[in-house]
Amino acid sequence: MAGEDAAQSGERVDPQLLTVLTTEHFVLQTARGATISEANGRAAIYLGTMSSGLIALGFVAGDERRFPAFVAIVLPALIVLGLFTFVRMVATSVESVRCLVHIQRIRAWYRQLAPDGPWFADADPGDANTDDEAANALTTTGIRPGPMQMLYTAAAMVGAMNAIVLGTVVSLLLRAADLFALPLTVTIGVIAGLAAFVGQLVYQRRQYSLAAT
């Protein structure tokens, strides 16, 4: 990176370059904060909508004439909203990681200015050229990257709710058509929900992998 050799050799760093980098650092921090705020807002809207829908279903559950029509309208709408929310939350999470990676590159340059100082000890310049650069950046936030980490994201939470709603819809449809006995109908719904959840996790993992390339 420009200025790195000068920092290592003890020469005076260009103040304009330092200003540009600190400004870029601030912009990246702001952008990362915006992605987190958007994810929180979308999750709140989705969970609020789902709560309202389930409460409304409870009010009409005793009405055999209105309940099927209400379910046919509300649950598909929740599934569509959930899928849109999930996809966007994965995108914002990927954007946040990308911002974090760029921030760590700038912090690694800062470290060249004070190699003996403890302020940027976690910003190892050698990490910038490794394949797991994103994983190294995430470790600075206290996260231990790994396959199980995909289960703990906000997007995975929304994906789990989507899977539950989808499994419920499948079970209700099979039960309404009277195709199978109740235990088998519930089992098929559970399998459909698990398949939907795994599919969303695979999508999330793929998006993270593409972002790292």
Backbone as CSV, one residue per row, in Angstrom:
resi,resn,N_x,N_y,N_z,CA_x,CA_y,CA_z,C_x,C_y,C_z
1,MET,0.858,-1.186,0.000,0.000,0.000,0.000,0.893,1.235,0.000
2,ALA,0.419,2.302,-0.694,1.212,3.515,-0.783,1.446,4.072,0.606
3,GLY,2.638,4.482,0.857,2.979,5.038,2.154,3.512,4.024,3.131
4,GLU,3.364,2.717,2.814,3.796,1.685,3.753,5.307,1.662,3.872
5,ASP,5.990,1.775,2.697,7.457,1.761,2.721,7.990,2.976,3.470
6,ALA,7.295,4.103,3.278,7.744,5.318,3.968,7.596,5.173,5.466
7,ALA,6.510,4.543,5.900,6.292,4.355,7.335,7.326,3.423,7.921
8,GLN,7.668,2.355,7.165,8.642,1.401,7.662,10.043,1.986,7.710
9,SER,10.356,2.891,6.784,11.704,3.459,6.734,11.860,4.676,7.637
10,GLY,10.730,5.097,8.274,10.818,6.230,9.190,10.655,7.570,8.523
11,GLU,10.366,7.604,7.205,10.171,8.859,6.517,8.831,9.470,6.914
12,ARG,8.716,10.775,6.676,7.487,11.479,7.019,6.364,11.036,6.089
13,VAL,5.210,10.699,6.670,4.064,10.260,5.898,3.367,11.460,5.279
14,ASP,2.928,11.291,4.036,2.212,12.361,3.345,0.932,12.690,4.115
15,PRO,0.767,13.913,4.606,-0.445,14.251,5.381,-1.724,14.137,4.552
16,GLN,-1.608,14.396,3.240,-2.799,14.269,2.391,-3.253,12.814,2.321
17,LEU,-2.304,11.896,2.212,-2.652,10.479,2.185,-3.278,10.058,3.510
18,LEU,-2.717,10.529,4.613,-3.267,10.194,5.917,-4.694,10.739,6.073
19,THR,-4.927,11.939,5.553,-6.271,12.519,5.614,-7.254,11.701,4.790
20,VAL,-6.816,11.284,3.612,-7.688,10.480,2.747,-8.046,9.165,3.429
21,LEU,-7.056,8.524,4.040,-7.305,7.228,4.672,-8.209,7.359,5.898
22,THR,-7.991,8.368,6.697,-8.852,8.547,7.874,-10.282,8.889,7.455
23,THR,-10.420,9.665,6.372,-11.765,9.954,5.859,-12.438,8.690,5.347
24,GLU,-11.681,7.882,4.618,-12.224,6.618,4.123,-12.599,5.694,5.274
25,HIS,-11.772,5.697,6.309,-12.071,4.895,7.503,-13.408,5.334,8.112
26,PHE,-13.605,6.631,8.223,-14.851,7.151,8.784,-16.047,6.784,7.913
27,VAL,-15.876,6.900,6.597,-16.970,6.577,5.675,-17.341,5.098,5.777
28,LEU,-16.341,4.227,5.855,-16.604,2.800,5.974,-17.306,2.467,7.285
29,GLN,-16.886,3.107,8.367,-17.545,2.896,9.647,-19.014,3.332,9.574
30,THR,-19.262,4.461,8.930,-20.631,4.941,8.789,-21.459,3.996,7.939
31,ALA,-20.876,3.518,6.838,-21.592,2.592,5.964,-21.899,1.287,6.685
32,ARG,-20.950,0.819,7.487,-21.187,-0.421,8.232,-22.294,-0.220,9.262
33,GLY,-22.301,0.914,9.924,-23.371,1.196,10.866,-24.727,1.277,10.178
34,ALA,-24.744,1.796,8.945,-26.005,1.892,8.200,-26.550,0.511,7.856
35,THR,-25.668,-0.427,7.509,-26.133,-1.782,7.196,-26.732,-2.457,8.427
36,ILE,-26.125,-2.219,9.578,-26.655,-2.811,10.815,-28.007,-2.198,11.162
37,SER,-28.132,-0.882,10.990,-29.410,-0.223,11.273,-30.501,-0.713,10.330
38,GLU,-30.154,-0.889,9.065,-31.150,-1.378,8.113,-31.595,-2.794,8.456
39,ALA,-30.627,-3.652,8.819,-30.973,-5.025,9.184,-31.891,-5.057,10.395
40,ASN,-31.592,-4.236,11.402,-32.448,-4.182,12.588,-33.846,-3.691,12.244
41,GLY,-33.926,-2.689,11.377,-35.229,-2.158,10.991,-36.056,-3.174,10.220
42,ARG,-35.428,-3.868,9.291,-36.156,-4.865,8.515,-36.605,-6.028,9.394
43,ALA,-35.760,-6.453,10.302,-36.141,-7.548,11.204,-37.314,-7.131,12.086
44,ALA,-37.301,-5.878,12.560,-38.396,-5.400,13.406,-39.709,-5.343,12.625
45,ILE,-39.652,-4.865,11.382,-40.859,-4.808,10.552,-41.405,-6.209,10.305
46,TYR,-40.504,-7.139,9.986,-40.941,-8.507,9.700,-41.563,-9.167,10.930
47,LEU,-40.885,-9.071,12.059,-41.404,-9.700,13.274,-42.708,-9.046,13.734
48,GLY,-42.814,-7.721,13.561,-44.054,-7.045,13.905,-45.209,-7.483,13.023
49,THR,-44.931,-7.622,11.734,-45.965,-8.081,10.803,-46.393,-9.508,11.120
50,MET,-45.416,-10.356,11.407,-45.749,-11.746,11.730,-46.572,-11.821,13.021
51,SER,-46.196,-11.066,14.019,-46.949,-11.074,15.271,-48.392,-10.623,15.046
52,SER,-48.556,-9.559,14.271,-49.905,-9.061,13.985,-50.724,-10.093,13.227
53,GLY,-50.080,-10.756,12.254,-50.783,-11.763,11.477,-51.226,-12.946,12.319
54,LEU,-50.343,-13.407,13.207,-50.697,-14.544,14.055,-51.792,-14.184,15.056
55,ILE,-51.750,-12.956,15.570,-52.810,-12.513,16.488,-54.148,-12.462,15.756
56,ALA,-54.121,-11.952,14.520,-55.355,-11.902,13.732,-55.890,-13.302,13.443
57,LEU,-54.978,-14.243,13.176,-55.405,-15.621,12.957,-56.069,-16.193,14.201
58,GLY,-55.547,-15.818,15.360,-56.151,-16.297,16.600,-57.578,-15.811,16.776
59,PHE,-57.875,-14.591,16.311,-59.218,-14.044,16.457,-60.235,-14.784,15.572
60,VAL,-59.788,-15.273,14.419,-60.734,-15.924,13.496,-60.607,-17.446,13.537
61,ALA,-59.791,-17.957,14.467,-59.576,-19.410,14.494,-60.868,-20.180,14.757
62,GLY,-61.805,-19.579,15.484,-63.051,-20.279,15.787,-64.111,-20.172,14.720
63,ASP,-63.839,-19.394,13.684,-64.808,-19.215,12.604,-64.426,-20.132,11.443
64,GLU,-65.136,-21.237,11.291,-64.787,-22.217,10.254,-64.993,-21.667,8.847
65,ARG,-65.808,-20.669,8.685,-66.060,-20.120,7.349,-64.984,-19.120,6.941
66,ARG,-64.540,-18.308,7.857,-63.573,-17.267,7.528,-62.127,-17.720,7.698
67,PHE,-61.889,-18.681,8.572,-60.507,-19.059,8.887,-59.723,-19.539,7.657
68,PRO,-60.276,-20.451,6.799,-59.477,-20.890,5.636,-59.094,-19.749,4.702
69,ALA,-60.053,-18.849,4.444,-59.750,-17.723,3.553,-58.708,-16.800,4.171
70,PHE,-58.797,-16.593,5.477,-57.843,-15.721,6.162,-56.436,-16.323,6.111
71,VAL,-56.349,-17.623,6.348,-55.052,-18.308,6.290,-54.466,-18.235,4.888
72,ALA,-55.320,-18.412,3.879,-54.851,-18.390,2.486,-54.299,-17.033,2.086
73,ILE,-54.711,-15.989,2.782,-54.213,-14.644,2.465,-53.012,-14.271,3.325
74,VAL,-53.102,-14.517,4.621,-52.087,-14.026,5.553,-50.783,-14.814,5.467
75,LEU,-50.851,-16.143,5.525,-49.618,-16.936,5.568,-48.770,-16.809,4.296
76,PRO,-49.350,-16.868,3.096,-48.503,-16.627,1.912,-47.865,-15.250,1.908
77,ALA,-48.612,-14.235,2.391,-48.032,-12.890,2.459,-46.851,-12.851,3.419
78,LEU,-46.963,-13.564,4.543,-45.855,-13.619,5.496,-44.646,-14.325,4.895
79,ILE,-44.884,-15.370,4.111,-43.776,-16.085,3.478,-43.044,-15.179,2.489
80,VAL,-43.808,-14.457,1.655,-43.185,-13.566,0.670,-42.390,-12.464,1.368
81,LEU,-43.000,-11.828,2.366,-42.295,-10.783,3.113,-41.060,-11.347,3.795
82,GLY,-41.177,-12.554,4.340,-40.036,-13.170,5.010,-38.891,-13.454,4.066
83,LEU,-39.205,-13.927,2.875,-38.143,-14.218,1.900,-37.446,-12.937,1.454
84,PHE,-38.230,-11.891,1.190,-37.617,-10.616,0.811,-36.732,-10.082,1.940
85,THR,-37.222,-10.198,3.169,-36.445,-9.728,4.317,-35.164,-10.533,4.468
86,PHE,-35.253,-11.845,4.314,-34.084,-12.700,4.455,-33.014,-12.354,3.427
87,VAL,-33.421,-12.226,2.175,-32.453,-11.937,1.109,-31.756,-10.601,1.364
88,ARG,-32.522,-9.594,1.752,-31.918,-8.287,1.981,-31.021,-8.287,3.213
89,MET,-31.404,-9.039,4.237,-30.570,-9.084,5.437,-29.258,-9.809,5.178
90,VAL,-29.282,-10.809,4.312,-28.027,-11.453,3.908,-27.155,-10.445,3.168
91,ALA,-27.776,-9.662,2.275,-27.018,-8.674,1.510,-26.392,-7.619,2.420
92,THR,-27.151,-7.126,3.396,-26.595,-6.121,4.298,-25.488,-6.706,5.165
93,SER,-25.617,-7.971,5.528,-24.573,-8.619,6.320,-23.285,-8.748,5.513
94,VAL,-23.430,-9.106,4.244,-22.251,-9.209,3.374,-21.607,-7.838,3.195
95,GLU,-22.433,-6.802,3.002,-21.897,-5.448,2.871,-21.145,-5.035,4.134
96,SER,-21.682,-5.402,5.288,-21.016,-5.066,6.544,-19.656,-5.739,6.647
97,VAL,-19.572,-7.001,6.237,-18.294,-7.714,6.287,-17.295,-7.093,5.320
98,ARG,-17.754,-6.716,4.145,-16.859,-6.074,3.181,-16.302,-4.764,3.734
99,CYS,-17.166,-3.982,4.362,-16.694,-2.735,4.979,-15.664,-3.029,6.063
100,LEU,-15.916,-4.069,6.845,-14.988,-4.430,7.915,-13.639,-4.845,7.357
101,VAL,-13.641,-5.568,6.247,-12.382,-5.980,5.625,-11.579,-4.757,5.184
102,HIS,-12.249,-3.795,4.550,-11.551,-2.583,4.109,-11.049,-1.774,5.309
103,ILE,-11.823,-1.751,6.371,-11.380,-1.048,7.582,-10.116,-1.694,8.141
104,GLN,-10.083,-3.025,8.147,-8.910,-3.712,8.663,-7.675,-3.458,7.800
105,ARG,-7.869,-3.286,6.505,-6.728,-2.950,5.650,-6.161,-1.575,6.012
106,ILE,-7.054,-0.622,6.273,-6.601,0.711,6.670,-5.925,0.660,8.034
107,ARG,-6.495,-0.114,8.963,-5.896,-0.230,10.296,-4.532,-0.914,10.216
108,ALA,-4.380,-1.849,9.271,-3.071,-2.470,9.078,-2.049,-1.435,8.600
109,TRP,-2.493,-0.471,7.785,-1.589,0.600,7.361,-1.264,1.504,8.545
110,TYR,-2.265,1.770,9.381,-2.003,2.569,10.580,-0.918,1.905,11.437
111,ARG,-0.959,0.605,11.485,-0.007,-0.113,12.334,1.428,0.115,11.857
112,GLN,1.596,0.340,10.550,2.941,0.611,10.044,3.510,1.908,10.618
113,LEU,2.601,2.813,11.003,3.061,4.084,11.554,3.543,3.938,12.993
114,ALA,2.991,2.960,13.707,3.382,2.728,15.105,3.462,1.225,15.340
115,PRO,4.476,0.573,14.769,4.551,-0.895,14.860,4.712,-1.416,16.282
116,ASP,5.235,-0.597,17.170,5.448,-1.038,18.554,4.271,-0.695,19.468
117,GLY,3.288,0.034,18.938,2.147,0.430,19.769,1.103,-0.675,19.847
118,PRO,0.324,-0.688,20.930,-0.691,-1.730,21.112,-2.035,-1.399,20.466
119,TRP,-2.166,-0.222,19.870,-3.485,0.235,19.429,-4.031,-0.607,18.274
120,PHE,-3.175,-1.050,17.388,-3.630,-1.806,16.231,-2.968,-3.184,16.182
121,ALA,-2.804,-3.771,17.351,-2.113,-5.057,17.428,-2.877,-6.159,16.700
122,ASP,-4.211,-6.033,16.604,-4.995,-7.065,15.937,-5.074,-6.865,14.435
123,ALA,-4.490,-5.776,13.922,-4.500,-5.506,12.487,-3.173,-5.960,11.898
124,ASP,-3.093,-7.218,11.556,-1.857,-7.797,11.035,-1.774,-7.527,9.541
125,PRO,-0.778,-6.792,9.076,-0.659,-6.515,7.643,-0.546,-7.775,6.815
126,GLY,-0.034,-8.832,7.404,0.117,-10.065,6.635,-1.194,-10.727,6.299
127,ASP,-2.299,-10.363,6.997,-3.591,-10.974,6.739,-4.233,-10.465,5.456
128,ALA,-3.734,-9.366,4.923,-4.410,-8.727,3.800,-4.356,-9.557,2.531
129,ASN,-3.420,-10.495,2.407,-3.280,-11.273,1.189,-3.706,-12.716,1.354
130,THR,-4.319,-13.049,2.452,-4.745,-14.427,2.677,-6.152,-14.633,2.162
131,ASP,-6.498,-15.907,1.943,-7.815,-16.242,1.410,-8.923,-16.023,2.427
132,ASP,-8.587,-16.105,3.702,-9.602,-15.936,4.742,-9.513,-14.540,5.360
133,GLU,-9.373,-13.553,4.509,-9.250,-12.171,4.995,-10.496,-11.751,5.764
134,ALA,-11.674,-12.131,5.269,-12.917,-11.785,5.961,-12.984,-12.447,7.332
135,ALA,-12.541,-13.705,7.405,-12.553,-14.411,8.693,-11.613,-13.733,9.678
136,ASN,-10.455,-13.311,9.208,-9.510,-12.620,10.081,-10.068,-11.288,10.568
137,ALA,-10.805,-10.600,9.685,-11.397,-9.320,10.088,-12.492,-9.537,11.130
138,LEU,-13.277,-10.604,10.968,-14.363,-10.865,11.911,-13.845,-11.219,13.297
139,THR,-12.674,-11.836,13.360,-12.134,-12.197,14.670,-11.841,-10.960,15.520
140,THR,-11.621,-9.806,14.887,-11.357,-8.586,15.645,-12.614,-8.079,16.353
141,THR,-13.783,-8.584,15.971,-15.040,-8.186,16.616,-15.479,-9.188,17.674
142,GLY,-14.665,-10.212,17.910,-15.013,-11.220,18.902,-15.741,-12.419,18.338
143,ILE,-15.941,-12.465,17.019,-16.634,-13.586,16.381,-15.615,-14.638,15.971
144,ARG,-15.964,-15.890,16.196,-15.136,-16.994,15.737,-15.758,-17.588,14.479
145,PRO,-15.247,-17.230,13.297,-15.866,-17.706,12.056,-15.854,-19.228,11.975
146,GLY,-16.922,-19.766,11.413,-17.052,-21.205,11.243,-18.418,-21.538,10.693
147,PRO,-18.630,-22.788,10.306,-19.931,-23.175,9.735,-21.101,-22.909,10.675
148,MET,-20.911,-23.122,11.970,-22.005,-22.916,12.920,-22.373,-21.445,13.066
149,GLN,-21.456,-20.546,12.695,-21.725,-19.121,12.835,-22.884,-18.687,11.942
150,MET,-23.150,-19.450,10.866,-24.257,-19.133,9.973,-25.609,-19.226,10.682
151,LEU,-25.656,-19.984,11.780,-26.916,-20.156,12.503,-27.231,-18.987,13.427
152,TYR,-26.243,-18.149,13.700,-26.400,-17.110,14.706,-26.615,-15.723,14.121
153,THR,-26.772,-15.626,12.814,-26.981,-14.324,12.191,-28.451,-13.929,12.272
154,ALA,-28.714,-12.637,12.112,-30.094,-12.168,12.101,-30.850,-12.728,10.905
155,ALA,-30.153,-12.888,9.783,-30.794,-13.474,8.602,-31.229,-14.911,8.869
156,ALA,-30.417,-15.663,9.603,-30.793,-17.043,9.937,-32.027,-17.070,10.827
157,MET,-32.165,-16.086,11.699,-33.360,-16.005,12.538,-34.609,-15.828,11.679
158,VAL,-34.529,-14.904,10.718,-35.652,-14.697,9.816,-35.893,-15.951,8.978
159,GLY,-34.805,-16.608,8.549,-34.948,-17.834,7.783,-35.648,-18.928,8.569
160,ALA,-35.370,-18.996,9.862,-36.035,-19.993,10.704,-37.531,-19.720,10.796
161,MET,-37.893,-18.452,10.951,-39.312,-18.099,10.991,-39.982,-18.405,9.657
162,ASN,-39.295,-18.134,8.554,-39.838,-18.471,7.242,-40.090,-19.966,7.115
163,ALA,-39.154,-20.758,7.603,-39.283,-22.211,7.510,-40.475,-22.702,8.334
164,ILE,-40.677,-22.104,9.505,-41.813,-22.513,10.347,-43.139,-22.186,9.663
165,VAL,-43.222,-20.980,9.101,-44.461,-20.592,8.418,-44.704,-21.483,7.202
166,LEU,-43.653,-21.745,6.427,-43.809,-22.589,5.244,-44.241,-24.000,5.629
167,GLY,-43.623,-24.572,6.640,-44.023,-25.896,7.095,-45.465,-25.930,7.563
168,THR,-45.897,-24.860,8.233,-47.290,-24.771,8.679,-48.247,-24.723,7.498
169,VAL,-47.886,-23.944,6.487,-48.738,-23.846,5.290,-48.862,-25.200,4.607
170,VAL,-47.752,-25.897,4.469,-47.786,-27.219,3.833,-48.678,-28.172,4.615
171,SER,-48.545,-28.179,5.917,-49.372,-29.066,6.749,-50.855,-28.717,6.635
172,LEU,-51.165,-27.428,6.647,-52.561,-27.013,6.539,-53.159,-27.376,5.191
173,LEU,-52.368,-27.215,4.140,-52.865,-27.566,2.809,-53.140,-29.067,2.696
174,LEU,-52.220,-29.869,3.181,-52.415,-31.317,3.127,-53.593,-31.745,3.984
175,ARG,-53.747,-31.093,5.133,-54.853,-31.434,6.010,-56.186,-31.015,5.397
176,ALA,-56.198,-29.851,4.744,-57.433,-29.381,4.110,-57.845,-30.292,2.959
177,ALA,-56.849,-30.820,2.233,-57.151,-31.738,1.135,-57.461,-33.150,1.618
178,ASP,-57.220,-33.388,2.903,-57.497,-34.695,3.525,-56.781,-35.823,2.766
179,LEU,-55.505,-35.565,2.434,-54.741,-36.560,1.689,-54.091,-37.588,2.603
180,PHE,-53.686,-37.168,3.791,-52.977,-38.060,4.697,-53.546,-37.921,6.100
181,ALA,-53.180,-38.869,6.952,-53.552,-38.783,8.355,-52.783,-37.642,9.012
182,LEU,-53.292,-37.192,10.157,-52.695,-36.035,10.830,-51.212,-36.224,11.159
183,PRO,-50.778,-37.375,11.707,-49.343,-37.512,12.014,-48.461,-37.391,10.775
184,LEU,-48.876,-37.998,9.679,-48.082,-37.922,8.455,-48.093,-36.509,7.884
185,THR,-49.228,-35.843,8.004,-49.324,-34.465,7.525,-48.359,-33.551,8.283
186,VAL,-48.310,-33.706,9.601,-47.392,-32.905,10.412,-45.939,-33.236,10.063
187,THR,-45.653,-34.515,9.866,-44.287,-34.919,9.519,-43.838,-34.296,8.206
188,ILE,-44.718,-34.319,7.213,-44.376,-33.710,5.919,-44.145,-32.218,6.075
189,GLY,-44.964,-31.562,6.903,-44.764,-30.135,7.147,-43.432,-29.836,7.812
190,VAL,-43.051,-30.679,8.763,-41.761,-30.504,9.441,-40.608,-30.680,8.459
191,ILE,-40.718,-31.699,7.601,-39.663,-31.939,6.607,-39.556,-30.759,5.640
192,ALA,-40.715,-30.244,5.206,-40.701,-29.090,4.301,-40.066,-27.881,4.975
193,GLY,-40.375,-27.669,6.262,-39.778,-26.551,6.980,-38.277,-26.687,7.135
194,LEU,-37.825,-27.887,7.469,-36.381,-28.116,7.602,-35.669,-27.923,6.270
195,ALA,-36.293,-28.414,5.181,-35.682,-28.236,3.859,-35.582,-26.760,3.503
196,ALA,-36.626,-25.994,3.831,-36.596,-24.561,3.554,-35.505,-23.864,4.367
197,PHE,-35.347,-24.260,5.624,-34.327,-23.632,6.468,-32.923,-23.954,5.962
198,VAL,-32.690,-25.215,5.606,-31.380,-25.600,5.088,-31.090,-24.868,3.778
199,GLY,-32.111,-24.749,2.925,-31.916,-24.033,1.669,-31.518,-22.586,1.881
200,GLN,-32.117,-21.932,2.859,-31.763,-20.546,3.153,-30.351,-20.436,3.721
201,LEU,-29.964,-21.398,4.553,-28.595,-21.390,5.081,-27.580,-21.580,3.966
202,VAL,-27.897,-22.460,3.021,-26.997,-22.680,1.881,-26.867,-21.401,1.058
203,TYR,-27.988,-20.724,0.839,-27.951,-19.454,0.106,-27.087,-18.425,0.839
204,GLN,-27.267,-18.337,2.149,-26.482,-17.394,2.941,-24.996,-17.709,2.856
205,ARG,-24.650,-18.977,2.985,-23.256,-19.388,2.910,-22.667,-19.084,1.536
206,ARG,-23.458,-19.297,0.500,-22.983,-19.034,-0.861,-22.716,-17.550,-1.065
207,GLN,-23.583,-16.698,-0.553,-23.378,-15.261,-0.698,-22.123,-14.800,0.035
208,TYR,-21.854,-15.365,1.209,-20.629,-15.032,1.921,-19.400,-15.507,1.158
209,SER,-19.517,-16.677,0.547,-18.385,-17.217,-0.221,-18.108,-16.350,-1.441
210,LEU,-19.167,-15.912,-2.119,-18.979,-15.049,-3.277,-18.380,-13.708,-2.897
211,ALA,-18.752,-13.207,-1.726,-18.213,-11.923,-1.260,-16.736,-12.012,-0.930
212,ALA,-16.289,-13.211,-0.554,-14.889,-13.384,-0.165,-13.971,-13.553,-1.365
213,THR,-14.551,-13.779,-2.561,-13.718,-13.991,-3.747,-13.385,-12.674,-4.412
